[in-house]
Amino acid sequence: MGRQSPPRNGFGGHDFDAKKKRKVAEIYQALNSDPIDVPKLRRMAISKGGLLTDEIRCKVWPKLLSVNTDNLPPLPAGKELREDNKDYQQVLLDVRRSLRRFPPGMPDDQREGLQEELIDIILHVLKRNPQLHYYQGYHDIVVTFLLVVGDRLATALVEKLSIHHLRDFMYPTMDNTKQILNYLMLIIDQVNPEVHDFMKSAEVGTIFALSWLITWFGHVLSDFRHVVRLYDFFLACHPLMPIYFAAVIVLHRKQEVLDCECDMASVHHLLCQIPQDLPYESLISKAGEIFVQFPPSKLTKEAAQAERTAASTFKDFELASVQQRPDTVLRQRFRERMRGEERLQGEERTKSILTKPRTNRFVKLAVMGLTVALGAAALAMVKSALEWAPKFQLQIFP
Protein backbone atom coordinates (compact mmCIF):
# COMPACT_ATOMS: atom_id res chain seq x y z
CA MET A 1 0.00 0.00 0.00
CA GLY A 2 1.10 3.58 -0.60
CA ARG A 3 1.56 6.24 2.00
CA GLN A 4 -1.53 7.19 3.97
CA SER A 5 -2.61 10.81 3.71
CA PRO A 6 -4.46 12.73 6.41
CA PRO A 7 -8.08 13.33 5.46
CA ARG A 8 -8.64 16.59 3.66
CA ASN A 9 -12.20 17.11 4.82
CA GLY A 10 -13.37 17.72 8.36
CA PHE A 11 -10.03 18.84 9.77
CA GLY A 12 -9.72 22.43 8.64
CA GLY A 13 -12.30 24.24 10.75
CA HIS A 14 -11.67 26.33 13.82
CA ASP A 15 -13.50 23.75 15.94
CA PHE A 16 -10.75 21.23 15.36
CA ASP A 17 -8.15 22.20 17.93
CA ALA A 18 -4.40 21.90 17.76
CA LYS A 19 -4.23 18.81 19.98
CA LYS A 20 -6.50 16.87 17.66
CA LYS A 21 -4.51 17.98 14.63
CA ARG A 22 -1.32 16.78 16.31
CA LYS A 23 -2.95 13.46 17.11
CA VAL A 24 -4.09 12.99 13.51
CA ALA A 25 -0.53 13.71 12.36
CA GLU A 26 0.86 11.16 14.83
CA ILE A 27 -1.61 8.52 13.66
CA TYR A 28 -0.66 8.98 10.01
CA GLN A 29 3.01 9.02 10.94
CA ALA A 30 2.52 5.61 12.60
CA LEU A 31 0.61 4.32 9.55
CA ASN A 32 3.38 5.49 7.23
CA SER A 33 6.19 3.95 9.28
CA ASP A 34 7.98 0.91 7.89
CA PRO A 35 6.99 -1.35 9.52
CA ILE A 36 3.73 0.22 10.61
CA ASP A 37 4.02 1.39 14.22
CA VAL A 38 1.14 -0.65 15.66
CA PRO A 39 2.10 -0.02 19.32
CA LYS A 40 1.73 3.69 18.65
CA LEU A 41 -1.63 3.10 16.96
CA ARG A 42 -2.74 1.25 20.08
CA ARG A 43 -1.70 4.19 22.24
CA MET A 44 -3.61 6.55 19.96
CA ALA A 45 -6.73 4.34 20.14
CA ILE A 46 -6.57 4.18 23.93
CA SER A 47 -5.70 7.83 24.61
CA LYS A 48 -8.23 10.66 24.89
CA GLY A 49 -10.58 10.91 21.94
CA GLY A 50 -9.56 7.56 20.48
CA LEU A 51 -9.14 7.46 16.71
CA LEU A 52 -11.26 10.60 16.19
CA THR A 53 -12.92 9.83 12.82
CA ASP A 54 -14.36 6.90 10.90
CA GLU A 55 -11.95 7.63 8.06
CA ILE A 56 -9.05 6.97 10.41
CA ARG A 57 -10.79 3.92 11.89
CA CYS A 58 -11.00 2.39 8.41
CA LYS A 59 -7.20 2.50 8.30
CA VAL A 60 -6.35 1.66 11.91
CA TRP A 61 -8.88 -0.97 12.99
CA PRO A 62 -7.48 -3.50 10.47
CA LYS A 63 -3.97 -2.91 11.86
CA LEU A 64 -5.19 -3.54 15.41
CA LEU A 65 -6.63 -6.89 14.30
CA SER A 66 -3.83 -7.70 11.81
CA VAL A 67 -6.19 -7.88 8.86
CA ASN A 68 -4.63 -7.46 5.42
CA THR A 69 -6.76 -4.94 3.51
CA ASP A 70 -4.91 -5.42 0.20
CA ASN A 71 -6.56 -8.72 -0.64
CA LEU A 72 -10.09 -8.78 0.76
CA PRO A 73 -12.18 -11.65 -0.64
CA PRO A 74 -15.43 -10.77 -2.39
CA LEU A 75 -18.67 -11.47 -0.58
CA PRO A 76 -20.75 -14.34 -1.97
CA ALA A 77 -24.28 -13.64 -3.19
CA GLY A 78 -26.87 -13.28 -0.46
CA LYS A 79 -29.16 -15.91 -1.97
CA GLU A 80 -26.38 -18.48 -1.79
CA LEU A 81 -25.82 -17.69 1.90
CA ARG A 82 -29.46 -17.78 2.92
CA GLU A 83 -30.56 -21.04 1.34
CA ASP A 84 -30.90 -23.81 3.94
CA ASN A 85 -29.09 -21.75 6.58
CA LYS A 86 -30.13 -22.73 10.11
CA ASP A 87 -29.40 -19.24 11.48
CA TYR A 88 -31.08 -17.21 8.76
CA GLN A 89 -34.51 -16.77 10.36
CA GLN A 90 -33.12 -15.69 13.74
CA VAL A 91 -30.62 -13.33 12.14
CA LEU A 92 -33.38 -11.86 10.00
CA LEU A 93 -35.60 -11.23 13.06
CA ASP A 94 -32.77 -9.60 15.00
CA VAL A 95 -31.70 -7.38 12.10
CA ARG A 96 -35.27 -6.25 11.48
CA ARG A 97 -35.45 -5.18 15.12
CA SER A 98 -32.22 -3.18 14.85
CA LEU A 99 -33.70 0.07 13.50
CA ARG A 100 -32.36 2.13 16.40
CA ARG A 101 -28.79 1.15 15.55
CA PHE A 102 -28.91 3.11 12.30
CA PRO A 103 -28.45 6.89 12.15
CA PRO A 104 -31.70 8.82 12.69
CA GLY A 105 -32.95 10.37 9.49
CA MET A 106 -31.30 7.79 7.23
CA PRO A 107 -33.55 7.16 4.19
CA ASP A 108 -35.50 3.91 4.44
CA ASP A 109 -34.07 2.45 1.25
CA GLN A 110 -30.50 3.11 2.40
CA ARG A 111 -31.16 1.56 5.81
CA GLU A 112 -32.85 -1.47 4.27
CA GLY A 113 -29.87 -1.96 1.98
CA LEU A 114 -27.51 -1.88 4.96
CA GLN A 115 -29.71 -4.35 6.83
CA GLU A 116 -29.40 -6.77 3.90
CA GLU A 117 -25.62 -6.33 3.98
CA LEU A 118 -25.67 -6.91 7.74
CA ILE A 119 -27.49 -10.24 7.28
CA ASP A 120 -25.02 -11.34 4.61
CA ILE A 121 -21.95 -10.46 6.71
CA ILE A 122 -23.24 -12.47 9.67
CA LEU A 123 -24.19 -15.50 7.58
CA HIS A 124 -20.88 -15.35 5.69
CA VAL A 125 -18.80 -15.42 8.88
CA LEU A 126 -20.87 -18.25 10.35
CA LYS A 127 -20.69 -20.32 7.16
CA ARG A 128 -16.90 -19.97 6.97
CA ASN A 129 -16.53 -20.82 10.67
CA PRO A 130 -19.00 -23.60 11.57
CA GLN A 131 -17.48 -23.84 15.05
CA LEU A 132 -19.02 -20.43 15.83
CA HIS A 133 -22.63 -20.23 16.97
CA TYR A 134 -24.81 -17.17 16.48
CA TYR A 135 -26.09 -15.39 19.58
CA GLN A 136 -28.63 -12.59 19.94
CA GLY A 137 -26.60 -9.40 20.26
CA TYR A 138 -23.92 -10.43 17.77
CA HIS A 139 -25.63 -8.27 15.15
CA ASP A 140 -25.13 -5.22 17.41
CA ILE A 141 -21.38 -5.65 17.08
CA VAL A 142 -21.44 -6.40 13.36
CA VAL A 143 -23.59 -3.36 12.52
CA THR A 144 -21.05 -1.08 14.21
CA PHE A 145 -18.30 -2.35 11.91
CA LEU A 146 -20.60 -2.15 8.89
CA LEU A 147 -21.48 1.50 9.54
CA VAL A 148 -17.85 2.49 10.08
CA VAL A 149 -15.89 0.54 7.44
CA GLY A 150 -18.37 -0.85 4.89
CA ASP A 151 -19.37 -4.44 4.12
CA ARG A 152 -16.20 -6.00 2.66
CA LEU A 153 -13.80 -4.76 5.31
CA ALA A 154 -16.39 -5.28 8.06
CA THR A 155 -16.65 -8.94 7.05
CA ALA A 156 -12.90 -9.48 7.41
CA LEU A 157 -12.68 -7.61 10.72
CA VAL A 158 -15.72 -9.30 12.23
CA GLU A 159 -14.44 -12.74 11.24
CA LYS A 160 -11.11 -12.14 12.97
CA LEU A 161 -12.84 -10.65 15.99
CA SER A 162 -15.28 -13.56 16.23
CA ILE A 163 -12.54 -16.17 16.17
CA HIS A 164 -10.74 -14.49 19.06
CA HIS A 165 -12.31 -11.69 21.12
CA LEU A 166 -15.90 -12.92 20.76
CA ARG A 167 -15.23 -16.63 20.67
CA ASP A 168 -16.41 -17.24 24.24
CA PHE A 169 -19.85 -15.90 23.36
CA MET A 170 -20.11 -18.16 20.31
CA TYR A 171 -19.99 -21.60 21.89
CA PRO A 172 -23.11 -23.80 21.89
CA THR A 173 -23.80 -22.94 25.55
CA MET A 174 -23.41 -19.78 27.65
CA ASP A 175 -21.01 -21.43 30.09
CA ASN A 176 -17.96 -19.41 28.99
CA THR A 177 -19.96 -16.19 28.88
CA LYS A 178 -21.05 -16.78 32.48
CA GLN A 179 -17.45 -17.37 33.50
CA ILE A 180 -16.40 -14.05 31.97
CA LEU A 181 -19.26 -12.33 33.80
CA ASN A 182 -17.76 -13.74 37.01
CA TYR A 183 -14.83 -11.37 36.55
CA LEU A 184 -17.17 -8.43 37.11
CA MET A 185 -17.66 -9.07 40.81
CA LEU A 186 -14.01 -10.04 41.27
CA ILE A 187 -12.87 -6.69 39.86
CA ILE A 188 -15.40 -4.76 41.96
CA ASP A 189 -14.27 -6.63 45.08
CA GLN A 190 -10.63 -5.72 44.46
CA VAL A 191 -11.41 -2.02 44.00
CA ASN A 192 -14.34 -1.42 46.36
CA PRO A 193 -15.22 -4.27 48.74
CA GLU A 194 -18.14 -2.27 50.16
CA VAL A 195 -19.92 -2.13 46.79
CA HIS A 196 -19.12 -5.80 46.19
CA ASP A 197 -20.55 -6.87 49.56
CA PHE A 198 -23.68 -4.77 49.06
CA MET A 199 -24.31 -6.33 45.64
CA LYS A 200 -23.70 -9.81 47.08
CA SER A 201 -26.18 -9.12 49.88
CA ALA A 202 -28.73 -7.93 47.32
CA GLU A 203 -28.11 -11.13 45.31
CA VAL A 204 -28.22 -9.07 42.14
CA GLY A 205 -25.83 -11.29 40.21
CA THR A 206 -24.29 -10.10 36.94
CA ILE A 207 -27.04 -10.64 34.38
CA PHE A 208 -27.59 -6.87 34.17
CA ALA A 209 -24.22 -6.62 32.41
CA LEU A 210 -24.82 -9.41 29.89
CA SER A 211 -25.96 -7.13 27.05
CA TRP A 212 -23.10 -4.72 27.81
CA LEU A 213 -20.55 -7.49 27.42
CA ILE A 214 -21.81 -9.46 24.43
CA THR A 215 -22.55 -6.35 22.31
CA TRP A 216 -19.53 -4.32 23.47
CA PHE A 217 -22.10 -1.79 24.75
CA GLY A 218 -23.48 -1.29 21.24
CA HIS A 219 -26.98 -2.31 22.29
CA VAL A 220 -27.24 -0.05 25.34
CA LEU A 221 -25.64 3.23 24.24
CA SER A 222 -27.76 5.52 22.10
CA ASP A 223 -24.97 7.80 20.84
CA PHE A 224 -22.97 6.11 18.09
CA ARG A 225 -19.96 8.33 18.86
CA HIS A 226 -19.66 6.75 22.29
CA VAL A 227 -19.98 3.25 20.83
CA VAL A 228 -17.14 3.68 18.34
CA ARG A 229 -14.98 5.37 20.98
CA LEU A 230 -15.32 2.25 23.12
CA TYR A 231 -14.57 0.03 20.11
CA ASP A 232 -11.32 1.97 19.58
CA PHE A 233 -10.41 1.17 23.18
CA PHE A 234 -11.49 -2.48 23.16
CA LEU A 235 -9.77 -3.28 19.84
CA ALA A 236 -6.51 -1.89 21.21
CA CYS A 237 -6.69 -3.92 24.43
CA HIS A 238 -7.01 -7.35 25.97
CA PRO A 239 -10.21 -9.26 25.04
CA LEU A 240 -11.41 -8.99 28.65
CA MET A 241 -11.33 -5.18 28.68
CA PRO A 242 -15.12 -4.89 28.13
CA ILE A 243 -15.75 -6.59 31.48
CA TYR A 244 -13.28 -4.22 33.17
CA PHE A 245 -15.16 -1.31 31.63
CA ALA A 246 -18.45 -2.79 32.89
CA ALA A 247 -16.98 -2.92 36.40
CA VAL A 248 -15.84 0.69 36.12
CA ILE A 249 -19.38 1.79 35.24
CA VAL A 250 -20.72 0.09 38.36
CA LEU A 251 -17.95 1.62 40.49
CA HIS A 252 -18.63 5.04 38.98
CA ARG A 253 -22.22 4.71 40.23
CA LYS A 254 -21.20 3.38 43.64
CA GLN A 255 -23.17 5.95 45.62
CA GLU A 256 -26.33 5.26 43.64
CA VAL A 257 -25.83 1.56 44.27
CA LEU A 258 -25.23 1.97 48.00
CA ASP A 259 -28.22 4.31 48.33
CA CYS A 260 -30.46 1.74 46.66
CA GLU A 261 -32.70 -0.70 48.55
CA CYS A 262 -30.61 -3.79 49.21
CA ASP A 263 -32.71 -6.23 47.21
CA MET A 264 -32.23 -7.88 43.86
CA ALA A 265 -35.08 -6.15 42.03
CA SER A 266 -34.06 -2.62 43.05
CA VAL A 267 -30.34 -2.97 42.37
CA HIS A 268 -30.93 -4.84 39.11
CA HIS A 269 -33.34 -2.15 37.90
CA LEU A 270 -30.85 0.61 38.77
CA LEU A 271 -27.92 -1.02 37.01
CA CYS A 272 -29.93 -1.94 33.91
CA GLN A 273 -30.63 1.76 33.33
CA ILE A 274 -27.20 2.71 32.04
CA PRO A 275 -26.69 6.51 32.02
CA GLN A 276 -26.10 8.03 28.59
CA ASP A 277 -23.97 10.90 29.93
CA LEU A 278 -21.13 8.85 31.38
CA PRO A 279 -17.66 10.49 31.50
CA TYR A 280 -16.30 8.05 28.94
CA GLU A 281 -12.72 9.30 28.77
CA SER A 282 -12.16 9.16 32.52
CA LEU A 283 -13.84 5.74 32.71
CA ILE A 284 -11.61 4.43 29.91
CA SER A 285 -8.57 5.70 31.76
CA LYS A 286 -9.78 4.12 35.01
CA ALA A 287 -10.48 0.78 33.32
CA GLY A 288 -6.92 0.75 31.98
CA GLU A 289 -5.48 1.50 35.42
CA ILE A 290 -7.53 -1.23 37.08
CA PHE A 291 -6.44 -3.69 34.40
CA VAL A 292 -2.80 -2.94 35.21
CA GLN A 293 -3.37 -3.20 38.96
CA PHE A 294 -5.54 -6.32 38.82
CA PRO A 295 -4.78 -8.14 35.56
CA PRO A 296 -6.69 -11.25 34.47
CA SER A 297 -3.81 -13.46 35.62
CA LYS A 298 -4.54 -12.41 39.21
CA LEU A 299 -8.28 -12.68 38.88
CA THR A 300 -8.23 -16.10 37.25
CA LYS A 301 -6.90 -17.61 40.45
CA GLU A 302 -10.25 -16.80 42.02
CA ALA A 303 -12.62 -17.16 39.06
CA ALA A 304 -14.08 -20.66 38.85
CA GLN A 305 -12.96 -22.43 35.67
CA ALA A 306 -11.72 -19.14 34.23
CA GLU A 307 -8.76 -20.88 32.65
CA ARG A 308 -11.21 -22.61 30.32
CA THR A 309 -12.32 -19.42 28.62
CA ALA A 310 -10.72 -18.25 25.40
CA ALA A 311 -10.37 -14.66 26.59
CA SER A 312 -8.54 -15.60 29.77
CA THR A 313 -5.92 -17.59 27.84
CA PHE A 314 -4.40 -14.76 25.87
CA LYS A 315 -1.46 -16.75 24.54
CA ASP A 316 -3.09 -17.19 21.14
CA PHE A 317 -3.51 -13.45 20.83
CA GLU A 318 -0.10 -12.17 21.95
CA LEU A 319 -0.05 -9.76 19.01
CA ALA A 320 3.57 -10.49 18.29
CA SER A 321 3.16 -9.54 14.66
CA VAL A 322 2.41 -5.97 15.67
CA GLN A 323 5.40 -5.91 18.03
CA GLN A 324 3.65 -5.19 21.31
CA ARG A 325 0.94 -6.70 23.46
CA PRO A 326 -2.06 -4.46 24.19
CA ASP A 327 -1.65 -4.83 27.95
CA THR A 328 1.92 -3.55 27.61
CA VAL A 329 0.58 -0.35 26.08
CA LEU A 330 -1.68 0.08 29.09
CA ARG A 331 1.18 -0.57 31.48
CA GLN A 332 3.37 1.98 29.74
CA ARG A 333 0.55 4.52 29.81
CA PHE A 334 0.01 3.89 33.52
CA ARG A 335 3.70 4.31 34.27
CA GLU A 336 3.85 7.57 32.31
CA ARG A 337 0.84 8.90 34.18
CA MET A 338 2.33 7.97 37.55
CA ARG A 339 5.67 9.59 36.67
CA GLY A 340 3.82 12.74 35.66
CA GLU A 341 1.93 12.81 38.94
CA GLU A 342 5.14 12.33 40.90
CA ARG A 343 6.79 15.25 39.13
CA LEU A 344 3.81 17.52 39.73
CA GLN A 345 3.08 16.60 43.32
CA GLY A 346 6.57 16.12 44.77
CA GLU A 347 6.71 16.84 48.48
CA GLU A 348 3.00 17.66 48.67
CA ARG A 349 2.16 14.13 47.68
CA THR A 350 4.46 12.73 50.39
CA LYS A 351 2.77 14.99 52.95
CA SER A 352 -0.71 13.91 51.85
CA ILE A 353 0.24 10.24 52.18
CA LEU A 354 0.99 10.85 55.87
CA THR A 355 -2.17 12.80 56.57
CA LYS A 356 -4.99 11.39 54.40
CA PRO A 357 -6.06 7.74 54.77
CA ARG A 358 -8.04 7.81 51.49
CA THR A 359 -5.02 9.11 49.60
CA ASN A 360 -2.94 6.39 51.25
CA ARG A 361 -5.31 3.78 49.79
CA PHE A 362 -4.89 5.31 46.33
CA VAL A 363 -1.11 5.28 46.63
CA LYS A 364 -1.20 1.67 47.80
CA LEU A 365 -3.17 0.75 44.67
CA ALA A 366 -0.76 2.77 42.54
CA VAL A 367 2.23 0.98 44.04
CA MET A 368 0.54 -2.35 43.33
CA GLY A 369 0.03 -1.25 39.74
CA LEU A 370 3.65 -0.21 39.40
CA THR A 371 4.78 -3.50 40.89
CA VAL A 372 2.84 -5.33 38.21
CA ALA A 373 4.02 -2.95 35.51
CA LEU A 374 7.69 -3.10 36.45
CA GLY A 375 7.95 -6.82 37.15
CA ALA A 376 10.48 -8.83 35.19
CA ALA A 377 7.85 -10.40 32.97
CA ALA A 378 6.29 -7.04 32.18
CA LEU A 379 9.65 -5.51 31.39
CA ALA A 380 10.35 -8.37 29.03
CA MET A 381 7.10 -7.67 27.21
CA VAL A 382 8.29 -4.18 26.34
CA LYS A 383 10.84 -5.68 23.98
CA SER A 384 9.91 -6.10 20.34
CA ALA A 385 8.34 -9.30 19.04
CA LEU A 386 11.59 -10.32 17.41
CA GLU A 387 13.33 -10.13 20.78
CA TRP A 388 10.79 -11.59 23.18
CA ALA A 389 8.51 -13.82 21.11
CA PRO A 390 10.29 -15.32 18.09
CA LYS A 391 8.18 -18.46 18.49
CA PHE A 392 5.22 -16.62 16.99
CA GLN A 393 7.14 -16.05 13.75
CA LEU A 394 5.34 -12.74 13.28
CA GLN A 395 1.95 -14.40 13.10
CA ILE A 396 -0.96 -13.50 15.37
CA PHE A 397 -3.46 -16.02 14.21
CA PRO A 398 -3.18 -19.65 13.09
Disulfide bonds with the S-S distance in Angstrom:
none
